[in-house]
Amino acid sequence: MNKEQLKANLLSLERKINLLVGEHKTLKMEVSQLKSENDELRSLVKSKEEQISSFQNKIKISKIVNEIDTGEGNTSELKRKIDDYIKEIDKCIAHLSK
């Protein structure tokens, strides 16, 4: 191999390395953006799950109120349900305070 071929190979190698370095930087930025988006989406999912849980509790409470208003069911069963809901609320509060 002569000097000019070595120089051409070296220049070609440098160009390829520069392309790889540029692509590496681009991919690192993309990974960073995707991680950020992933964190935001996880936060959104957690928020939505909390909203669903809240709505489910409201529905349960609404059913209890309807049972009280219509006089359906006996009083001891209703008291038991209310006690169960209070225990569940206490568990939620304890979990949230951790």
N, C-alpha and C positions, 0 to 999 in steps of 0.2 A: 504494500500500500504506500502510495506516495504522500507527500506532505499535503497536497491539495485535497486528496480524498479524506485524509484524517481531519482536515479543517472542515470540510463539508459535513462529515459525520458528526463532528463535535457541534457544529451549528445546528444540525438537525436534532441532535440529542438535547441541546439547550432549549430549542423551540418546544420540543415535546415535554420537557420538564416544566417549562413555563405554563404550558397548556394544562398539565396535570395539577400544578399548584393553584392555578386559577379555578379549575373545576373543583378542587378540594375546598377552597374558600367558599365557593358558591354552595356546595353541598353542606358545609358546616353552618352557613347562614340559614339554609332551608331547614336543617335539623332543629336549629334553635327556634325558628318560627313555628315549626310543627309541635315542638315541645310546649311552647307558650300557648298555642291554640288548644292542645290537648289538656293543659291545666285549666284553661278557661272552660272548656266543655265539661270536664269533670266537676268543676265548681257549679256549673249550670245544672248538671244532672243531679247533684246533691241537693241543690235548691229545689228542684222540681220534685224530688223524692220527699223532701220535707213538706212541700205544699200538698202533695198527695196524702201524706200521713195526716196532715192537719184537716184536709177535707174529709178523710175517712172518719176521723174523730168527730167532726161536726155532724156527719151523717148518723153516727151512733148516738150522739146526744139528741139529735132531732128525733130519732126513733123512740128514745126513752121519753121525750117530752110528749110525743104523740100517744104513746101508751098511757101516760099519766092523764092526758086530756080525754082520751076515749074511755078510760077506765078498764082497758083490757089487761088481762093478767092479774095475778094476785099481788098483794103488797109485798109479801116476803120475797117473791121472785124479783120484783122491781128493786127492792133494797139490795139484794144480792148483786144484781147487775150494776147498780150504782157503785157498790163497794168494789166490784171488779174494775170498773172504769177508773175509780180513784186510785187503785193500786197500779193500774197501767200508767196513769198520768204521773204518779210518783216515780215509777221506773224511768219514764221518759225524762223527767226532771233530773233524776240522779245521773242518767246517761249524758245529758247535755251539760251538766255541771262538772264533768270529768275533764 
